[in-house]
C-alpha cells in the first residue's frame, strides 16, 4: 500500500519529483487517449504530470478505493469544461513497492475528447506528442 500512499501525496502536493521514488523503471502507462501503451519511467512521468495539469483546479477527487496486495483501483471524479468526468486509475506494484502498471479509464466520451485535446496541447508545449 506504500505506493498508493505516496501517489496520494503526489496528487495532494503536486510534488511530481515523488514519482521518481514510486515508479518502476519499466512501468507501463495505459492512457485513455493513446492507443499504444507507454513504456518506461520517463514517459510515464511526463503523461502523469500532464494529466495532473489538466485536472488541477477542476475539482478532482478520489471517491472510492479498492486496495489489496499489489494492486489498487481508485475511482475519481472531476468537472472539465462543464463535463462531469468519472474515471478509474488501476495501479499495480511489485514487491519493491514500485508501480509497474498504471491504467486510466475515463467516461463519458466527451470527457475523453476534452482530455485528449488538453493533454495534446500540454504535451506539445513540452515537445512531446500524443501518439495514437
C-alpha positions in Angstrom: 0.0 0.0 0.0 3.0 2.3 0.2 2.9 3.3 -3.4 -0.8 4.4 -3.1 0.0 6.5 0.0 2.9 8.1 -2.0 0.6 8.5 -5.0 -1.9 10.4 -2.9 0.9 12.6 -1.7 1.9 13.3 -5.3 -1.8 14.3 -6.1 -2.3 16.4 -3.0 1.1 18.2 -3.0 1.7 18.3 -6.8 5.3 17.2 -6.0 6.0 15.3 -9.2 9.5 14.5 -8.0 8.0 11.8 -5.8 7.1 9.9 -9.0 10.8 9.1 -9.2 10.5 7.1 -6.0 7.4 5.2 -6.7 7.6 4.3 -10.4 9.5 1.2 -11.6 12.0 1.8 -14.4 9.9 -0.5 -16.6 6.5 0.9 -15.7 3.8 0.7 -18.4 1.3 3.5 -18.6 -2.0 3.0 -20.4 -3.7 6.3 -21.3 -7.3 6.7 -22.2 -6.3 8.9 -25.2 -3.3 6.9 -26.6 -3.7 3.6 -28.4 -0.3 2.2 -27.5 1.0 1.5 -24.0 3.7 3.9 -22.9 6.7 2.1 -21.5 9.2 3.4 -19.1 9.5 5.7 -16.1 10.3 8.9 -18.0 7.4 8.8 -20.4 5.0 7.8 -17.6 6.2 10.8 -15.5 5.5 13.1 -18.5 2.0 11.7 -19.0 1.1 11.7 -15.3 2.4 15.3 -14.9 0.5 16.5 -18.0 -2.8 14.8 -16.7 -2.3 16.5 -13.3 -2.0 19.9 -15.1 -5.3 19.3 -16.9 -7.1 18.1 -13.8 -5.7 20.8 -11.5 -8.3 23.3 -10.4 -11.0 21.1 -11.9 -12.5 19.7 -8.6 -10.5 16.4 -8.9 -11.1 14.0 -6.1 -10.9 10.3 -5.4 -14.3 9.0 -4.4 -13.7 5.3 -3.9 -10.7 3.0 -3.4 -10.3 -0.8 -3.5 -6.8 -1.8 -2.4 -5.3 -5.2 -2.0 -1.8 -6.6 -2.0 0.0 -5.4 -5.1 -2.9 -3.6 -6.7 -5.5 -0.8 -6.3 -8.5 0.6 -8.1 -9.0 4.3 -7.4 -12.2 5.9 -8.7 -12.2 9.6 -9.3 -14.5 12.5 -10.3 -14.0 16.0 -11.6 -15.6 18.6 -13.9 -13.7 19.5 -17.0 -15.1 22.3 -19.3 -18.6 21.7 -17.9 -18.4 17.9 -18.4 -18.8 15.7 -15.4 -15.9 13.2 -15.6 -15.8 9.8 -13.9 -12.7 7.7 -14.1 -10.6 4.9 -12.6 -6.9 4.5 -12.0 -5.8 0.9 -11.9 -2.4 0.7 -10.3 -0.2 -2.4 -9.8 3.1 -2.6 -8.0 5.9 -5.0 -7.3 7.5 -6.4 -4.1 9.9 -3.4 -4.2 6.8 -1.1 -3.8 7.3 0.4 -7.2 4.4 1.0 -9.6 4.7 -1.4 -12.6 1.4 -0.6 -14.3 -0.8 2.4 -14.4 -4.1 2.3 -16.4 -6.5 5.2 -16.7 -10.1 4.8 -17.8 -12.4 7.8 -18.3 -16.0 8.3 -19.2 -18.1 9.8 -20.9 -16.7 10.1 -24.5 -17.0 13.9 -24.3 -14.6 13.8 -21.4 -12.1 11.6 -23.2 -12.2 14.0 -26.2 -11.7 17.1 -24.0 -8.8 15.3 -22.2 -7.2 14.4 -25.5 -7.3 18.0 -26.7 -5.9 19.5 -23.4 -3.2 16.8 -22.9 -2.2 17.2 -26.5 -1.6 20.9 -26.1 0.4 20.4 -22.9 2.5 17.6 -24.3 3.1 19.5 -27.5 4.3 22.5 -25.4 6.8 20.1 -23.8 8.0 18.9 -27.2 6.0 15.6 -26.9 3.2 14.3 -29.0 0.0 12.4 -28.0 0.5 9.4 -30.2 -2.5 7.4 -31.4 
